[in-house]
Amino acid sequence: MDEETVEQVRAAVRAVPAGETATYGEIAERTGLRSPRLVGRILAEDGHDLPWHRVLRADGSCAPHLAAEQSARLRAEGVLMVDGRLPRPIRARAALPTEVEDGAPTARDGS
């Protein structure tokens, strides 16, 4: 994977504010990747210094092998999981920048 793509994903993950979440698919869409799995791969290989815990699966659940740590980190930021998932109404409110340009995210709909 090229360095520019990795940096775009890193910037998109950094742009997710504390107390909010995004899905692997949302990050993939905003960075032009064809698969959410590529986002997971980048985070696994080069995401140790990022707020990786703010990125969830499409159904609002944590990565199975990291679920305990991920939910604890989210809980510390005020994000509460219910039955191992982020409740759907909260997922619907999640805000994430629309695009990442030159490593700097731009806000969605001017907000």
ROBADO-486830 format. One record per residue (C-alpha): residue in one letter; x, y, z. Coordinates in pm, whole numbers, padded with zeros to 5 digits, always signed. Layout:
N
AXYZ;...
***
This chain:
111
M+00000+00000+00000;D+00137+00341-00092;E+00243+00590+00173;E-00007+00857+00060;T-00300+00621+00119;V-00165+00523+00460;E-00130+00889+00556;Q-00483+00970+00437;V-00624+00691+00654;R-00412+00803+00949;A-00539+01162+00906;A-00902+01046+00886;V-00867+00839+01204;R-00694+01128+01384;A-00989+01350+01281;V-01242+01142+01476;P-01292+01352+01792;A-01273+01208+02142;G-01612+01079+02247;E-01717+01004+01889;T-01671+00707+01658;A-01651+00615+01290;T-01673+00284+01110;Y-01405+00120+00901;G-01637+00175+00603;E-01673+00546+00671;I-01297+00587+00689;A-01257+00385+00367;E-01518+00596+00188;R-01364+00923+00296;T-01016+00818+00188;G-01116+00655-00139;L-01030+00299-00042;R-01224+00017-00203;S-01260-00187+00115;P-01303-00123+00488;R-01069-00417+00544;L-00784-00207+00408;V-00850+00046+00683;G-00828-00234+00939;R-00504-00355+00786;I-00351-00007+00797;L-00456+00039+01160;A-00318-00303+01252;E+00017-00231+01088;D+00056+00142+01150;G-00208+00262+01394;H-00054+00215+01736;D-00014+00591+01784;L-00366+00675+01662;P-00705+00678+01837;W-00777+00339+01674;H-01035+00261+01940;R-01272+00516+01784;V-01308+00303+01470;L-01579+00038+01493;R-01726-00231+01273;A-02031-00147+01059;D-02267-00291+01320;G-02119-00069+01592;S-01922-00348+01758;C-01558-00357+01854;A-01291-00564+01685;P-01333-00904+01857;H-00967-00949+01949;L-00954-00598+02103;A-01307-00563+02239;A-01220-00528+02608;E-00950-00267+02556;Q-01144-00084+02284;S-01462-00055+02492;A-01263+00054+02798;R-01096+00333+02599;L-01429+00442+02453;R-01592+00434+02798;A-01312+00660+02928;E-01414+00909+02656;G-01782+00887+02751;V-01888+00645+02477;L-02098+00369+02628;M-02153+00040+02451;V-02474-00158+02501;D-02442-00535+02467;G-02101-00486+02305;R-02220-00234+02045;L-02262+00135+02001;P-02639+00197+02004;R-02779+00274+01658;P-02908+00627+01742;I-02560+00726+01854;R-02404+00575+01541;A-02643+00782+01328;R-02530+01104+01498;A-02159+01037+01456;A-01990+01314+01265;L-01684+01263+01054;P-01516+01496+00808;T-01619+01436+00447;E-01279+01452+00286;V-00917+01447+00379;E-00708+01686+00175;D-00332+01706+00217;G-00360+01527+00550;A-00612+01782+00685;P-00977+01680+00717;T-01250+01913+00598;A-01581+01942+00782;R-01903+01789+00649;D-02172+02035+00539;G-01985+02331+00680;S-02027+02218+01039;
***
